[in-house]
Amino acid sequence: MPFYEKEKSKIRMVVLTGHKEENKVFYSPIQENRKPSMQIIGGMLGRLKDKIGKYNVIQFYENNQLIHSTK
């Protein structure tokens, strides 16, 4: 079973970066799908610090609906 999968993950995190950098998309771990959305978002933000340097906005989507955004 994969750790995360585009079609099965509950939360999609989009990191909007600067003009010359490519935006990044991350998906929540499948085994966390039963947790509340805000708890999953907190974990994803904690792990993000290790992977991304500069960013402008981080957006979180559930079922293609924006549920949370942070700068």
C-alpha positions as a printed Julia matrix, in Angstrom:
71×3 Matrix{Float64}:
   0.0    0.0     0.0
   1.46   3.4    -0.92
   2.09   6.05    1.74
   0.03   8.63   -0.15
  -1.89   8.58   -3.4
  -3.48  11.38   -5.41
  -6.86   9.65   -5.6
  -7.0    8.25   -2.04
  -5.44  10.96    0.16
  -7.9   13.11    2.11
  -5.98  16.41    1.94
  -4.06  18.05   -0.92
  -1.55  20.75    0.02
  -0.5   23.28   -2.65
   2.57  25.39   -1.92
   2.57  28.57   -4.0
   6.14  29.77   -4.53
   7.78  32.74   -6.21
   7.52  33.7    -9.87
  10.47  31.68  -11.15
   9.89  28.6    -9.02
   7.47  25.77   -9.67
   4.53  25.38   -7.26
   4.6   22.13   -5.29
   1.77  19.75   -4.44
   1.8   17.27   -1.55
  -0.82  14.73   -0.47
  -1.65  13.57    3.05
  -0.76  10.04    4.16
  -3.58   7.59    3.42
  -3.45   6.08    6.91
  -4.42   9.5     8.35
  -7.69   9.77    6.38
  -9.77   9.02    9.5
  -8.26  11.91   11.47
  -9.88  15.37   11.55
  -8.75  17.58    8.67
  -7.1   20.21   10.89
  -5.02  17.55   12.64
  -3.79  16.26    9.26
  -3.0   19.84    8.18
  -0.94  20.4    11.34
   1.13  17.32   10.63
   1.65  18.28    7.0
   2.82  21.77    8.0
   5.29  20.26   10.47
   6.79  18.02    7.79
   6.81  20.86    5.24
   9.6   22.77    6.99
  12.05  20.02    6.02
  11.12  20.08    2.32
  10.44  23.68    1.26
  12.46  26.86    1.62
  10.6   29.95    0.41
   6.88  30.11   -0.25
   4.16  32.74   -0.51
   0.96  30.87    0.37
   0.02  27.33    1.38
  -3.47  26.13    0.47
  -5.22  22.96    1.67
  -7.98  21.27   -0.29
 -10.42  18.52    0.64
 -12.67  17.2    -2.13
 -11.38  19.98   -4.42
 -12.68  22.63   -2.0
 -10.31  25.09   -0.32
 -10.57  24.42    3.44
  -7.56  26.31    4.83
  -4.94  28.8     3.66
  -1.88  30.23    5.37
   0.9   32.69    4.52
